[in-house]
Amino acid sequence: MEHKSIPFELKDLNFGSRSAIIAHAVYNNIDRVGDISTKGMFNKSWAEKKKIDFLFNHDTKQIPGNVLRTFEDDEKAYTEVKFGNWTLGDD
C-alpha cells in the first residue's frame, strides 16, 4: 500500500462540539510522485457510502474519533471529524 500526504490543514476546530474540518486533498497540485488531484476524484467513493476511518498517522490502532462527512470546494477536499471521549480523542 502506498501512503501519500499533504501538509496538515485545519479549516475549522470547535472545542465545544469536539469537531474539526481537515483538508485531506489539494486539487490541481502535483505530488512528489507526479500524481495530480482533481475536483470530483472522490465522488464515486463518497457515493458508495462506505465507512471512512479517521486515523492518527494512518495507524489502524490509533483512532482519535469518527468521520462525520466529507465534502469539497473548488480547491480542496475536506473531512469533518468528531473527536472521541477517550485519550487519543482528548489529545
PyMOL Python script that loads the backbone (N, CA, C, O; Angstrom):
from pymol import cmd

cmd.read_pdbstr("""\
ATOM      1  N   MET A   1       0.846  -1.173   0.000  1.00  0.00           N
ATOM      2  CA  MET A   1       0.000   0.000   0.000  1.00  0.00           C
ATOM      3  C   MET A   1       0.891   1.234   0.000  1.00  0.00           C
ATOM      4  O   MET A   1       1.854   1.307   0.762  1.00  0.00           O
ATOM      5  N   GLU A   2       0.574   2.198  -0.847  1.00  0.00           N
ATOM      6  CA  GLU A   2       1.331   3.438  -0.911  1.00  0.00           C
ATOM      7  C   GLU A   2       0.598   4.520  -0.129  1.00  0.00           C
ATOM      8  O   GLU A   2      -0.603   4.719  -0.313  1.00  0.00           O
ATOM      9  N   HIS A   3       1.315   5.214   0.736  1.00  0.00           N
ATOM     10  CA  HIS A   3       0.741   6.307   1.514  1.00  0.00           C
ATOM     11  C   HIS A   3       1.264   7.627   0.971  1.00  0.00           C
ATOM     12  O   HIS A   3       2.463   7.770   0.731  1.00  0.00           O
ATOM     13  N   LYS A   4       0.374   8.588   0.778  1.00  0.00           N
ATOM     14  CA  LYS A   4       0.747   9.922   0.338  1.00  0.00           C
ATOM     15  C   LYS A   4       0.201  10.912   1.346  1.00  0.00           C
ATOM     16  O   LYS A   4      -0.755  10.616   2.063  1.00  0.00           O
ATOM     17  N   SER A   5       0.801  12.075   1.402  1.00  0.00           N
ATOM     18  CA  SER A   5       0.325  13.036   2.385  1.00  0.00           C
ATOM     19  C   SER A   5       0.426  14.461   1.856  1.00  0.00           C
ATOM     20  O   SER A   5       1.166  14.746   0.915  1.00  0.00           O
ATOM     21  N   ILE A   6      -0.345  15.350   2.492  1.00  0.00           N
ATOM     22  CA  ILE A   6      -0.250  16.783   2.257  1.00  0.00           C
ATOM     23  C   ILE A   6      -0.009  17.417   3.619  1.00  0.00           C
ATOM     24  O   ILE A   6      -0.278  16.791   4.644  1.00  0.00           O
ATOM     25  N   PRO A   7       0.488  18.634   3.647  1.00  0.00           N
ATOM     26  CA  PRO A   7       0.656  19.283   4.942  1.00  0.00           C
ATOM     27  C   PRO A   7      -0.683  19.356   5.676  1.00  0.00           C
ATOM     28  O   PRO A   7      -1.719  19.595   5.054  1.00  0.00           O
ATOM     29  N   PHE A   8      -0.667  19.155   6.972  1.00  0.00           N
ATOM     30  CA  PHE A   8      -1.892  19.186   7.767  1.00  0.00           C
ATOM     31  C   PHE A   8      -2.509  20.577   7.692  1.00  0.00           C
ATOM     32  O   PHE A   8      -1.844  21.578   7.958  1.00  0.00           O
ATOM     33  N   GLU A   9      -3.795  20.631   7.324  1.00  0.00           N
ATOM     34  CA  GLU A   9      -4.509  21.900   7.276  1.00  0.00           C
ATOM     35  C   GLU A   9      -5.820  21.762   8.013  1.00  0.00           C
ATOM     36  O   GLU A   9      -6.702  21.002   7.610  1.00  0.00           O
ATOM     37  N   LEU A  10      -5.936  22.494   9.080  1.00  0.00           N
ATOM     38  CA  LEU A  10      -7.152  22.510   9.881  1.00  0.00           C
ATOM     39  C   LEU A  10      -7.976  23.706   9.447  1.00  0.00           C
ATOM     40  O   LEU A  10      -7.566  24.852   9.632  1.00  0.00           O
ATOM     41  N   LYS A  11      -9.151  23.436   8.861  1.00  0.00           N
ATOM     42  CA  LYS A  11     -10.011  24.528   8.381  1.00  0.00           C
ATOM     43  C   LYS A  11     -10.853  25.098   9.514  1.00  0.00           C
ATOM     44  O   LYS A  11     -11.090  26.304   9.564  1.00  0.00           O
ATOM     45  N   ASP A  12     -11.300  24.252  10.410  1.00  0.00           N
ATOM     46  CA  ASP A  12     -12.176  24.687  11.494  1.00  0.00           C
ATOM     47  C   ASP A  12     -12.017  23.736  12.663  1.00  0.00           C
ATOM     48  O   ASP A  12     -11.879  22.528  12.467  1.00  0.00           O
ATOM     49  N   LEU A  13     -12.033  24.265  13.876  1.00  0.00           N
ATOM     50  CA  LEU A  13     -11.941  23.455  15.089  1.00  0.00           C
ATOM     51  C   LEU A  13     -12.930  24.007  16.098  1.00  0.00           C
ATOM     52  O   LEU A  13     -12.922  25.203  16.391  1.00  0.00           O
ATOM     53  N   ASN A  14     -13.789  23.133  16.635  1.00  0.00           N
ATOM     54  CA  ASN A  14     -14.780  23.544  17.611  1.00  0.00           C
ATOM     55  C   ASN A  14     -14.593  22.692  18.858  1.00  0.00           C
ATOM     56  O   ASN A  14     -14.956  21.516  18.873  1.00  0.00           O
ATOM     57  N   PHE A  15     -14.025  23.289  19.908  1.00  0.00           N
ATOM     58  CA  PHE A  15     -13.780  22.546  21.142  1.00  0.00           C
ATOM     59  C   PHE A  15     -15.079  22.119  21.814  1.00  0.00           C
ATOM     60  O   PHE A  15     -15.140  21.051  22.423  1.00  0.00           O
ATOM     61  N   GLY A  16     -16.116  22.942  21.709  1.00  0.00           N
ATOM     62  CA  GLY A  16     -17.391  22.632  22.343  1.00  0.00           C
ATOM     63  C   GLY A  16     -18.030  21.365  21.800  1.00  0.00           C
ATOM     64  O   GLY A  16     -18.517  20.532  22.564  1.00  0.00           O
ATOM     65  N   SER A  17     -18.027  21.220  20.486  1.00  0.00           N
ATOM     66  CA  SER A  17     -18.635  20.040  19.867  1.00  0.00           C
ATOM     67  C   SER A  17     -17.607  18.937  19.599  1.00  0.00           C
ATOM     68  O   SER A  17     -17.958  17.866  19.102  1.00  0.00           O
ATOM     69  N   ARG A  18     -16.333  19.201  19.930  1.00  0.00           N
ATOM     70  CA  ARG A  18     -15.241  18.239  19.719  1.00  0.00           C
ATOM     71  C   ARG A  18     -15.149  17.844  18.251  1.00  0.00           C
ATOM     72  O   ARG A  18     -14.941  16.674  17.929  1.00  0.00           O
ATOM     73  N   SER A  19     -15.307  18.826  17.358  1.00  0.00           N
ATOM     74  CA  SER A  19     -15.283  18.530  15.929  1.00  0.00           C
ATOM     75  C   SER A  19     -14.255  19.413  15.221  1.00  0.00           C
ATOM     76  O   SER A  19     -13.833  20.449  15.734  1.00  0.00           O
ATOM     77  N   ALA A  20     -13.871  18.965  14.029  1.00  0.00           N
ATOM     78  CA  ALA A  20     -12.917  19.718  13.223  1.00  0.00           C
ATOM     79  C   ALA A  20     -13.172  19.424  11.753  1.00  0.00           C
ATOM     80  O   ALA A  20     -13.735  18.387  11.402  1.00  0.00           O
ATOM     81  N   ILE A  21     -12.755  20.343  10.908  1.00  0.00           N
ATOM     82  CA  ILE A  21     -12.766  20.128   9.457  1.00  0.00           C
ATOM     83  C   ILE A  21     -11.313  20.176   9.007  1.00  0.00           C
ATOM     84  O   ILE A  21     -10.600  21.149   9.252  1.00  0.00           O
ATOM     85  N   ILE A  22     -10.891  19.106   8.344  1.00  0.00           N
ATOM     86  CA  ILE A  22      -9.499  18.938   7.945  1.00  0.00           C
ATOM     87  C   ILE A  22      -9.426  18.747   6.435  1.00  0.00           C
ATOM     88  O   ILE A  22     -10.165  17.937   5.876  1.00  0.00           O
ATOM     89  N   ALA A  23      -8.542  19.486   5.773  1.00  0.00           N
ATOM     90  CA  ALA A  23      -8.327  19.298   4.332  1.00  0.00           C
ATOM     91  C   ALA A  23      -7.526  18.013   4.134  1.00  0.00           C
ATOM     92  O   ALA A  23      -6.496  17.817   4.778  1.00  0.00           O
ATOM     93  N   HIS A  24      -7.999  17.137   3.244  1.00  0.00           N
ATOM     94  CA  HIS A  24      -7.257  15.900   3.001  1.00  0.00           C
ATOM     95  C   HIS A  24      -6.751  15.777   1.572  1.00  0.00           C
ATOM     96  O   HIS A  24      -6.057  14.811   1.255  1.00  0.00           O
ATOM     97  N   ALA A  25      -7.076  16.725   0.704  1.00  0.00           N
ATOM     98  CA  ALA A  25      -6.547  16.734  -0.661  1.00  0.00           C
ATOM     99  C   ALA A  25      -6.565  18.161  -1.195  1.00  0.00           C
ATOM    100  O   ALA A  25      -7.524  18.902  -0.981  1.00  0.00           O
ATOM    101  N   VAL A  26      -5.509  18.534  -1.880  1.00  0.00           N
ATOM    102  CA  VAL A  26      -5.417  19.831  -2.541  1.00  0.00           C
ATOM    103  C   VAL A  26      -5.486  19.567  -4.038  1.00  0.00           C
ATOM    104  O   VAL A  26      -4.693  18.791  -4.572  1.00  0.00           O
ATOM    105  N   TYR A  27      -6.427  20.208  -4.714  1.00  0.00           N
ATOM    106  CA  TYR A  27      -6.633  19.962  -6.141  1.00  0.00           C
ATOM    107  C   TYR A  27      -5.663  20.748  -7.017  1.00  0.00           C
ATOM    108  O   TYR A  27      -5.156  21.804  -6.639  1.00  0.00           O
ATOM    109  N   ASN A  28      -5.424  20.182  -8.216  1.00  0.00           N
ATOM    110  CA  ASN A  28      -4.557  20.790  -9.220  1.00  0.00           C
ATOM    111  C   ASN A  28      -3.138  21.016  -8.704  1.00  0.00           C
ATOM    112  O   ASN A  28      -2.484  22.010  -9.019  1.00  0.00           O
ATOM    113  N   ASN A  29      -2.695  20.063  -7.909  1.00  0.00           N
ATOM    114  CA  ASN A  29      -1.369  20.109  -7.331  1.00  0.00           C
ATOM    115  C   ASN A  29      -0.666  18.797  -7.677  1.00  0.00           C
ATOM    116  O   ASN A  29      -1.251  17.724  -7.530  1.00  0.00           O
ATOM    117  N   ILE A  30       0.569  18.875  -8.129  1.00  0.00           N
ATOM    118  CA  ILE A  30       1.325  17.664  -8.444  1.00  0.00           C
ATOM    119  C   ILE A  30       2.075  17.230  -7.198  1.00  0.00           C
ATOM    120  O   ILE A  30       2.846  18.000  -6.626  1.00  0.00           O
ATOM    121  N   ASP A  31       1.842  15.978  -6.775  1.00  0.00           N
ATOM    122  CA  ASP A  31       2.528  15.498  -5.576  1.00  0.00           C
ATOM    123  C   ASP A  31       3.932  15.002  -5.931  1.00  0.00           C
ATOM    124  O   ASP A  31       4.353  15.088  -7.084  1.00  0.00           O
ATOM    125  N   ARG A  32       4.643  14.491  -4.947  1.00  0.00           N
ATOM    126  CA  ARG A  32       6.050  14.120  -5.140  1.00  0.00           C
ATOM    127  C   ARG A  32       6.269  12.951  -6.088  1.00  0.00           C
ATOM    128  O   ARG A  32       7.390  12.738  -6.552  1.00  0.00           O
ATOM    129  N   VAL A  33       5.211  12.182  -6.388  1.00  0.00           N
ATOM    130  CA  VAL A  33       5.360  11.078  -7.346  1.00  0.00           C
ATOM    131  C   VAL A  33       4.685  11.391  -8.686  1.00  0.00           C
ATOM    132  O   VAL A  33       4.567  10.513  -9.541  1.00  0.00           O
ATOM    133  N   GLY A  34       4.245  12.638  -8.868  1.00  0.00           N
ATOM    134  CA  GLY A  34       3.696  13.062 -10.149  1.00  0.00           C
ATOM    135  C   GLY A  34       2.198  12.921 -10.310  1.00  0.00           C
ATOM    136  O   GLY A  34       1.677  13.202 -11.389  1.00  0.00           O
ATOM    137  N   ASP A  35       1.480  12.495  -9.274  1.00  0.00           N
ATOM    138  CA  ASP A  35       0.023  12.395  -9.343  1.00  0.00           C
ATOM    139  C   ASP A  35      -0.608  13.772  -9.178  1.00  0.00           C
ATOM    140  O   ASP A  35      -0.086  14.621  -8.455  1.00  0.00           O
ATOM    141  N   ILE A  36      -1.739  13.987  -9.856  1.00  0.00           N
ATOM    142  CA  ILE A  36      -2.471  15.248  -9.749  1.00  0.00           C
ATOM    143  C   ILE A  36      -3.869  14.960  -9.212  1.00  0.00           C
ATOM    144  O   ILE A  36      -4.598  14.140  -9.770  1.00  0.00           O
ATOM    145  N   SER A  37      -4.239  15.638  -8.125  1.00  0.00           N
ATOM    146  CA  SER A  37      -5.582  15.524  -7.561  1.00  0.00           C
ATOM    147  C   SER A  37      -6.498  16.494  -8.288  1.00  0.00           C
ATOM    148  O   SER A  37      -6.108  17.628  -8.566  1.00  0.00           O
ATOM    149  N   THR A  38      -7.719  16.054  -8.599  1.00  0.00           N
ATOM    150  CA  THR A  38      -8.664  16.926  -9.285  1.00  0.00           C
ATOM    151  C   THR A  38     -10.024  16.903  -8.588  1.00  0.00           C
ATOM    152  O   THR A  38     -10.404  15.917  -7.956  1.00  0.00           O
ATOM    153  N   LYS A  39     -10.739  18.007  -8.721  1.00  0.00           N
ATOM    154  CA  LYS A  39     -12.076  18.094  -8.145  1.00  0.00           C
ATOM    155  C   LYS A  39     -12.944  16.971  -8.722  1.00  0.00           C
ATOM    156  O   LYS A  39     -12.923  16.718  -9.926  1.00  0.00           O
ATOM    157  N   GLY A  40     -13.693  16.315  -7.867  1.00  0.00           N
ATOM    158  CA  GLY A  40     -14.575  15.233  -8.285  1.00  0.00           C
ATOM    159  C   GLY A  40     -13.952  13.854  -8.172  1.00  0.00           C
ATOM    160  O   GLY A  40     -14.635  12.850  -8.373  1.00  0.00           O
ATOM    161  N   MET A  41     -12.673  13.788  -7.857  1.00  0.00           N
ATOM    162  CA  MET A  41     -11.990  12.493  -7.832  1.00  0.00           C
ATOM    163  C   MET A  41     -12.514  11.553  -6.742  1.00  0.00           C
ATOM    164  O   MET A  41     -12.309  10.342  -6.825  1.00  0.00           O
ATOM    165  N   PHE A  42     -13.183  12.092  -5.730  1.00  0.00           N
ATOM    166  CA  PHE A  42     -13.711  11.265  -4.648  1.00  0.00           C
ATOM    167  C   PHE A  42     -15.205  10.956  -4.800  1.00  0.00           C
ATOM    168  O   PHE A  42     -15.755  10.204  -3.995  1.00  0.00           O
ATOM    169  N   ASN A  43     -15.866  11.514  -5.807  1.00  0.00           N
ATOM    170  CA  ASN A  43     -17.323  11.394  -5.942  1.00  0.00           C
ATOM    171  C   ASN A  43     -17.813   9.951  -5.905  1.00  0.00           C
ATOM    172  O   ASN A  43     -18.769   9.650  -5.189  1.00  0.00           O
ATOM    173  N   LYS A  44     -17.186   9.060  -6.653  1.00  0.00           N
ATOM    174  CA  LYS A  44     -17.622   7.674  -6.698  1.00  0.00           C
ATOM    175  C   LYS A  44     -17.487   7.021  -5.321  1.00  0.00           C
ATOM    176  O   LYS A  44     -18.408   6.351  -4.853  1.00  0.00           O
ATOM    177  N   SER A  45     -16.349   7.217  -4.686  1.00  0.00           N
ATOM    178  CA  SER A  45     -16.126   6.627  -3.362  1.00  0.00           C
ATOM    179  C   SER A  45     -17.110   7.171  -2.343  1.00  0.00           C
ATOM    180  O   SER A  45     -17.668   6.411  -1.551  1.00  0.00           O
ATOM    181  N   TRP A  46     -17.331   8.484  -2.353  1.00  0.00           N
ATOM    182  CA  TRP A  46     -18.268   9.080  -1.405  1.00  0.00           C
ATOM    183  C   TRP A  46     -19.683   8.585  -1.653  1.00  0.00           C
ATOM    184  O   TRP A  46     -20.437   8.383  -0.701  1.00  0.00           O
ATOM    185  N   ALA A  47     -20.063   8.384  -2.918  1.00  0.00           N
ATOM    186  CA  ALA A  47     -21.406   7.903  -3.256  1.00  0.00           C
ATOM    187  C   ALA A  47     -21.635   6.474  -2.765  1.00  0.00           C
ATOM    188  O   ALA A  47     -22.772   6.088  -2.492  1.00  0.00           O
ATOM    189  N   GLU A  48     -20.572   5.693  -2.650  1.00  0.00           N
ATOM    190  CA  GLU A  48     -20.699   4.310  -2.175  1.00  0.00           C
ATOM    191  C   GLU A  48     -20.994   4.245  -0.680  1.00  0.00           C
ATOM    192  O   GLU A  48     -21.396   3.199  -0.170  1.00  0.00           O
ATOM    193  N   LYS A  49     -20.796   5.359   0.021  1.00  0.00           N
ATOM    194  CA  LYS A  49     -21.118   5.498   1.446  1.00  0.00           C
ATOM    195  C   LYS A  49     -20.497   4.409   2.316  1.00  0.00           C
ATOM    196  O   LYS A  49     -21.108   3.947   3.280  1.00  0.00           O
ATOM    197  N   LYS A  50     -19.288   4.010   1.970  1.00  0.00           N
ATOM    198  CA  LYS A  50     -18.557   3.069   2.817  1.00  0.00           C
ATOM    199  C   LYS A  50     -17.993   3.820   4.010  1.00  0.00           C
ATOM    200  O   LYS A  50     -17.777   5.030   3.951  1.00  0.00           O
ATOM    201  N   LYS A  51     -17.759   3.097   5.086  1.00  0.00           N
ATOM    202  CA  LYS A  51     -17.196   3.708   6.287  1.00  0.00           C
ATOM    203  C   LYS A  51     -15.788   4.221   5.996  1.00  0.00           C
ATOM    204  O   LYS A  51     -14.964   3.516   5.413  1.00  0.00           O
ATOM    205  N   ILE A  52     -15.526   5.453   6.409  1.00  0.00           N
ATOM    206  CA  ILE A  52     -14.215   6.054   6.268  1.00  0.00           C
ATOM    207  C   ILE A  52     -13.612   6.161   7.660  1.00  0.00           C
ATOM    208  O   ILE A  52     -14.242   6.691   8.576  1.00  0.00           O
ATOM    209  N   ASP A  53     -12.402   5.664   7.818  1.00  0.00           N
ATOM    210  CA  ASP A  53     -11.741   5.708   9.119  1.00  0.00           C
ATOM    211  C   ASP A  53     -11.023   7.040   9.321  1.00  0.00           C
ATOM    212  O   ASP A  53     -10.503   7.631   8.375  1.00  0.00           O
ATOM    213  N   PHE A  54     -11.005   7.496  10.559  1.00  0.00           N
ATOM    214  CA  PHE A  54     -10.243   8.671  10.985  1.00  0.00           C
ATOM    215  C   PHE A  54      -9.109   8.128  11.834  1.00  0.00           C
ATOM    216  O   PHE A  54      -9.323   7.723  12.977  1.00  0.00           O
ATOM    217  N   LEU A  55      -7.892   8.117  11.277  1.00  0.00           N
ATOM    218  CA  LEU A  55      -6.746   7.501  11.925  1.00  0.00           C
ATOM    219  C   LEU A  55      -5.654   8.530  12.191  1.00  0.00           C
ATOM    220  O   LEU A  55      -5.533   9.523  11.473  1.00  0.00           O
ATOM    221  N   PHE A  56      -4.874   8.287  13.215  1.00  0.00           N
ATOM    222  CA  PHE A  56      -3.703   9.098  13.505  1.00  0.00           C
ATOM    223  C   PHE A  56      -2.504   8.444  12.827  1.00  0.00           C
ATOM    224  O   PHE A  56      -2.197   7.281  13.090  1.00  0.00           O
ATOM    225  N   ASN A  57      -1.828   9.188  11.957  1.00  0.00           N
ATOM    226  CA  ASN A  57      -0.656   8.693  11.215  1.00  0.00           C
ATOM    227  C   ASN A  57      -0.935   7.405  10.449  1.00  0.00           C
ATOM    228  O   ASN A  57      -0.052   6.554  10.341  1.00  0.00           O
ATOM    229  N   HIS A  58      -2.128   7.247   9.923  1.00  0.00           N
ATOM    230  CA  HIS A  58      -2.534   6.074   9.130  1.00  0.00           C
ATOM    231  C   HIS A  58      -2.427   4.772   9.917  1.00  0.00           C
ATOM    232  O   HIS A  58      -2.333   3.698   9.323  1.00  0.00           O
ATOM    233  N   ASP A  59      -2.440   4.852  11.227  1.00  0.00           N
ATOM    234  CA  ASP A  59      -2.305   3.676  12.094  1.00  0.00           C
ATOM    235  C   ASP A  59      -3.702   3.213  12.514  1.00  0.00           C
ATOM    236  O   ASP A  59      -4.412   3.927  13.222  1.00  0.00           O
ATOM    237  N   THR A  60      -4.090   2.017  12.074  1.00  0.00           N
ATOM    238  CA  THR A  60      -5.430   1.499  12.361  1.00  0.00           C
ATOM    239  C   THR A  60      -5.665   1.222  13.842  1.00  0.00           C
ATOM    240  O   THR A  60      -6.796   0.952  14.247  1.00  0.00           O
ATOM    241  N   LYS A  61      -4.620   1.284  14.650  1.00  0.00           N
ATOM    242  CA  LYS A  61      -4.772   1.101  16.095  1.00  0.00           C
ATOM    243  C   LYS A  61      -4.899   2.427  16.838  1.00  0.00           C
ATOM    244  O   LYS A  61      -5.097   2.446  18.053  1.00  0.00           O
ATOM    245  N   GLN A  62      -4.782   3.543  16.103  1.00  0.00           N
ATOM    246  CA  GLN A  62      -4.879   4.866  16.719  1.00  0.00           C
ATOM    247  C   GLN A  62      -6.035   5.638  16.082  1.00  0.00           C
ATOM    248  O   GLN A  62      -5.876   6.267  15.036  1.00  0.00           O
ATOM    249  N   ILE A  63      -7.193   5.580  16.726  1.00  0.00           N
ATOM    250  CA  ILE A  63      -8.413   6.191  16.202  1.00  0.00           C
ATOM    251  C   ILE A  63      -8.836   7.333  17.137  1.00  0.00           C
ATOM    252  O   ILE A  63      -9.378   7.081  18.213  1.00  0.00           O
ATOM    253  N   PRO A  64      -8.590   8.598  16.726  1.00  0.00           N
ATOM    254  CA  PRO A  64      -8.957   9.719  17.588  1.00  0.00           C
ATOM    255  C   PRO A  64     -10.437  10.076  17.570  1.00  0.00           C
ATOM    256  O   PRO A  64     -10.895  10.857  18.404  1.00  0.00           O
ATOM    257  N   GLY A  65     -11.195   9.509  16.622  1.00  0.00           N
ATOM    258  CA  GLY A  65     -12.615   9.830  16.542  1.00  0.00           C
ATOM    259  C   GLY A  65     -13.244   9.227  15.307  1.00  0.00           C
ATOM    260  O   GLY A  65     -12.765   8.227  14.774  1.00  0.00           O
ATOM    261  N   ASN A  66     -14.325   9.846  14.857  1.00  0.00           N
ATOM    262  CA  ASN A  66     -15.089   9.325  13.721  1.00  0.00           C
ATOM    263  C   ASN A  66     -15.305  10.390  12.654  1.00  0.00           C
ATOM    264  O   ASN A  66     -15.339  11.585  12.947  1.00  0.00           O
ATOM    265  N   VAL A  67     -15.451   9.942  11.423  1.00  0.00           N
ATOM    266  CA  VAL A  67     -15.745  10.837  10.301  1.00  0.00           C
ATOM    267  C   VAL A  67     -17.242  11.134  10.292  1.00  0.00           C
ATOM    268  O   VAL A  67     -18.064  10.218  10.310  1.00  0.00           O
ATOM    269  N   LEU A  68     -17.587  12.416  10.265  1.00  0.00           N
ATOM    270  CA  LEU A  68     -18.988  12.828  10.186  1.00  0.00           C
ATOM    271  C   LEU A  68     -19.436  12.980   8.735  1.00  0.00           C
ATOM    272  O   LEU A  68     -20.528  12.548   8.366  1.00  0.00           O
ATOM    273  N   ARG A  69     -18.580  13.600   7.909  1.00  0.00           N
ATOM    274  CA  ARG A  69     -18.921  13.793   6.497  1.00  0.00           C
ATOM    275  C   ARG A  69     -17.662  14.174   5.722  1.00  0.00           C
ATOM    276  O   ARG A  69     -16.638  14.544   6.296  1.00  0.00           O
ATOM    277  N   THR A  70     -17.773  14.071   4.411  1.00  0.00           N
ATOM    278  CA  THR A  70     -16.719  14.515   3.506  1.00  0.00           C
ATOM    279  C   THR A  70     -17.357  15.443   2.476  1.00  0.00           C
ATOM    280  O   THR A  70     -18.525  15.282   2.124  1.00  0.00           O
ATOM    281  N   PHE A  71     -16.588  16.406   1.999  1.00  0.00           N
ATOM    282  CA  PHE A  71     -17.091  17.347   1.006  1.00  0.00           C
ATOM    283  C   PHE A  71     -15.915  18.041   0.331  1.00  0.00           C
ATOM    284  O   PHE A  71     -14.765  17.866   0.734  1.00  0.00           O
ATOM    285  N   GLU A  72     -16.211  18.830  -0.700  1.00  0.00           N
ATOM    286  CA  GLU A  72     -15.150  19.542  -1.409  1.00  0.00           C
ATOM    287  C   GLU A  72     -15.608  20.920  -1.829  1.00  0.00           C
ATOM    288  O   GLU A  72     -16.804  21.203  -1.900  1.00  0.00           O
ATOM    289  N   ASP A  73     -14.624  21.783  -2.109  1.00  0.00           N
ATOM    290  CA  ASP A  73     -14.885  23.046  -2.782  1.00  0.00           C
ATOM    291  C   ASP A  73     -14.034  23.028  -4.057  1.00  0.00           C
ATOM    292  O   ASP A  73     -13.572  21.959  -4.458  1.00  0.00           O
ATOM    293  N   ASP A  74     -13.820  24.141  -4.683  1.00  0.00           N
ATOM    294  CA  ASP A  74     -13.069  24.144  -5.941  1.00  0.00           C
ATOM    295  C   ASP A  74     -11.577  23.858  -5.760  1.00  0.00           C
ATOM    296  O   ASP A  74     -10.896  23.494  -6.718  1.00  0.00           O
ATOM    297  N   GLU A  75     -11.073  24.019  -4.548  1.00  0.00           N
ATOM    298  CA  GLU A  75      -9.634  23.882  -4.324  1.00  0.00           C
ATOM    299  C   GLU A  75      -9.220  22.654  -3.533  1.00  0.00           C
ATOM    300  O   GLU A  75      -8.111  22.153  -3.719  1.00  0.00           O
ATOM    301  N   LYS A  76     -10.093  22.151  -2.643  1.00  0.00           N
ATOM    302  CA  LYS A  76      -9.684  21.075  -1.735  1.00  0.00           C
ATOM    303  C   LYS A  76     -10.837  20.137  -1.399  1.00  0.00           C
ATOM    304  O   LYS A  76     -12.009  20.471  -1.574  1.00  0.00           O
ATOM    305  N   ALA A  77     -10.470  18.957  -0.912  1.00  0.00           N
ATOM    306  CA  ALA A  77     -11.437  18.016  -0.348  1.00  0.00           C
ATOM    307  C   ALA A  77     -11.246  18.020   1.171  1.00  0.00           C
ATOM    308  O   ALA A  77     -10.124  18.134   1.666  1.00  0.00           O
ATOM    309  N   TYR A  78     -12.356  17.893   1.898  1.00  0.00           N
ATOM    310  CA  TYR A  78     -12.320  18.016   3.357  1.00  0.00           C
ATOM    311  C   TYR A  78     -13.010  16.831   4.017  1.00  0.00           C
ATOM    312  O   TYR A  78     -13.869  16.171   3.432  1.00  0.00           O
ATOM    313  N   THR A  79     -12.601  16.592   5.255  1.00  0.00           N
ATOM    314  CA  THR A  79     -13.258  15.618   6.109  1.00  0.00           C
ATOM    315  C   THR A  79     -13.640  16.325   7.402  1.00  0.00           C
ATOM    316  O   THR A  79     -12.807  16.974   8.035  1.00  0.00           O
ATOM    317  N   GLU A  80     -14.908  16.194   7.789  1.00  0.00           N
ATOM    318  CA  GLU A  80     -15.336  16.710   9.087  1.00  0.00           C
ATOM    319  C   GLU A  80     -15.306  15.544  10.059  1.00  0.00           C
ATOM    320  O   GLU A  80     -15.867  14.483   9.787  1.00  0.00           O
ATOM    321  N   VAL A  81     -14.649  15.747  11.190  1.00  0.00           N
ATOM    322  CA  VAL A  81     -14.476  14.674  12.173  1.00  0.00           C
ATOM    323  C   VAL A  81     -14.993  15.093  13.538  1.00  0.00           C
ATOM    324  O   VAL A  81     -15.087  16.278  13.856  1.00  0.00           O
ATOM    325  N   LYS A  82     -15.321  14.093  14.329  1.00  0.00           N
ATOM    326  CA  LYS A  82     -15.699  14.310  15.731  1.00  0.00           C
ATOM    327  C   LYS A  82     -14.730  13.508  16.576  1.00  0.00           C
ATOM    328  O   LYS A  82     -14.583  12.300  16.394  1.00  0.00           O
ATOM    329  N   PHE A  83     -14.072  14.186  17.497  1.00  0.00           N
ATOM    330  CA  PHE A  83     -13.108  13.521  18.361  1.00  0.00           C
ATOM    331  C   PHE A  83     -13.819  12.733  19.448  1.00  0.00           C
ATOM    332  O   PHE A  83     -14.813  13.189  20.012  1.00  0.00           O
ATOM    333  N   GLY A  84     -13.302  11.550  19.734  1.00  0.00           N
ATOM    334  CA  GLY A  84     -13.899  10.677  20.733  1.00  0.00           C
ATOM    335  C   GLY A  84     -13.594  11.120  22.156  1.00  0.00           C
ATOM    336  O   GLY A  84     -12.711  11.946  22.389  1.00  0.00           O
ATOM    337  N   ASN A  85     -14.336  10.561  23.100  1.00  0.00           N
ATOM    338  CA  ASN A  85     -14.153  10.847  24.522  1.00  0.00           C
ATOM    339  C   ASN A  85     -13.188   9.843  25.146  1.00  0.00           C
ATOM    340  O   ASN A  85     -13.479   9.273  26.198  1.00  0.00           O
ATOM    341  N   TRP A  86     -12.057   9.627  24.512  1.00  0.00           N
ATOM    342  CA  TRP A  86     -11.029   8.744  25.025  1.00  0.00           C
ATOM    343  C   TRP A  86      -9.693   9.472  24.875  1.00  0.00           C
ATOM    344  O   TRP A  86      -9.646  10.553  24.288  1.00  0.00           O
ATOM    345  N   THR A  87      -8.627   8.906  25.388  1.00  0.00           N
ATOM    346  CA  THR A  87      -7.334   9.591  25.475  1.00  0.00           C
ATOM    347  C   THR A  87      -6.876  10.185  24.158  1.00  0.00           C
ATOM    348  O   THR A  87      -6.525  11.365  24.119  1.00  0.00           O
ATOM    349  N   LEU A  88      -6.865   9.419  23.081  1.00  0.00           N
ATOM    350  CA  LEU A  88      -6.387   9.939  21.804  1.00  0.00           C
ATOM    351  C   LEU A  88      -7.295  11.045  21.271  1.00  0.00           C
ATOM    352  O   LEU A  88      -6.811  12.000  20.663  1.00  0.00           O
ATOM    353  N   GLY A  89      -8.591  10.927  21.489  1.00  0.00           N
ATOM    354  CA  GLY A  89      -9.510  11.986  21.086  1.00  0.00           C
ATOM    355  C   GLY A  89      -9.281  13.259  21.882  1.00  0.00           C
ATOM    356  O   GLY A  89      -9.397  14.361  21.345  1.00  0.00           O
ATOM    357  N   ASP A  90      -8.955  13.110  23.162  1.00  0.00           N
ATOM    358  CA  ASP A  90      -8.655  14.275  24.004  1.00  0.00           C
ATOM    359  C   ASP A  90      -7.335  14.914  23.611  1.00  0.00           C
ATOM    360  O   ASP A  90      -7.205  16.138  23.615  1.00  0.00           O
ATOM    361  N   ASP A  91      -6.365  14.095  23.277  1.00  0.00           N
ATOM    362  CA  ASP A  91      -5.036  14.617  22.913  1.00  0.00           C
ATOM    363  C   ASP A  91      -5.085  15.400  21.634  1.00  0.00           C
ATOM    364  O   ASP A  91      -4.060  15.909  21.182  1.00  0.00           O
TER     365      ASP A  91
END
""", "prot")
cmd.dss("prot")
cmd.show_as("cartoon", "prot")
cmd.util.cbc("prot")
cmd.orient("prot")
